[in-house]
């Protein structure tokens, strides 16, 4: 005989010949010949090497435990004293009663939809990372949800959670902000056989995500090709001189021509323009020479115009002085004054007639 003590918050399993004979609650007990006791804490899951089906048949054991049967394609959220504790997978799980208040919430995961009864903050827990699929759409984005390859719904901007199971799930998203597209290095032959290189830019926006992502494949590539073809077709009909004179009209023509095709892609075109027109080296040199010649001609015209105006002014002045003696005399005195400003010393030699001549100069 052996006397054992089962403490508070403990439970004892009396084992004989590898079989559980009875369950002991808190207290003191005598063990019979060949018996021994396994002491377990009266909290958490039951952890024992004995067959659970047999244990559940032992008198008093079933009343001391909570048995949770979780079917396939389901999981169980375990709450201890109303606080989330763990996740249980499919199968049988047994917990000791007594110390803690357990709540078991079984959820079907055969579909992707997560019931609203589950607190969303729990879905971000690491312990649920292997059970939940998470996808976030930024405020500037929209998305399309595909389940087993089939379009299901359009998703607005927020965070989405789905159960992780055998169902194939994917999300295609698009940025709804205005986006710039560059169409660089387009080598085009003009109508007068000049090969040029054009860089074009256009701003577009996704306005119909179903058309852009579901009804069309790679809408960005399609828009690029569309803009490229119209740009090349339009410039190819123009001579180089016409092109240089109507550079601003190219963007308007290209956008007006492609706006309906862009709408079929789910896009709205906002604006665009020709960034650069790059000419071959020989053509650039010729155009520079033409420009220099034009500027020289303009400079010559301006010079001739100024000379003509100056001559006309002198002619008008001469006519006025011819008609007005006093004005002529004032002009003489003006020039004498200018000459006198540059004379420091005057030496007079000869007879008195020189003085009289100077005097006469100011009294005529």
Buried (B, 14 or more C-beta within 10 A) or exposed (E): EEEBEBEEEBBBBBBBEEEBBBBBBBEEBEBEEEBEBBEBEBBBBBEBEBEBEEBEEBEEBEEBBBEBEBEEEBBBBBBBEEEBBEBBEBEEBBBBBBBBEBBBEEBBBEEBEBEEEBEEEBBEEEEBEEBBBEBEBEEEBBBBBBBEEEEEEEBEBEEBBBBBBEBEBEBBBBEBEEBEBEBEEBEBEBEEEBEBBBBBBBBBBBBBBEBBBBEBEEBBEBBBEBBBEBBBEBBEEBEBEBBEEEEEBBBEBBBEBBEEBBBBBBBBBEEBBBEEBEBEEEBEEEBEEEEEEEEEEEEEEEEEEEEEEEEEEEEEEEEEBEEEEEEBBEBBEEEEEEEEEEEEEEEEEEEEEEEEEEEEEEEE
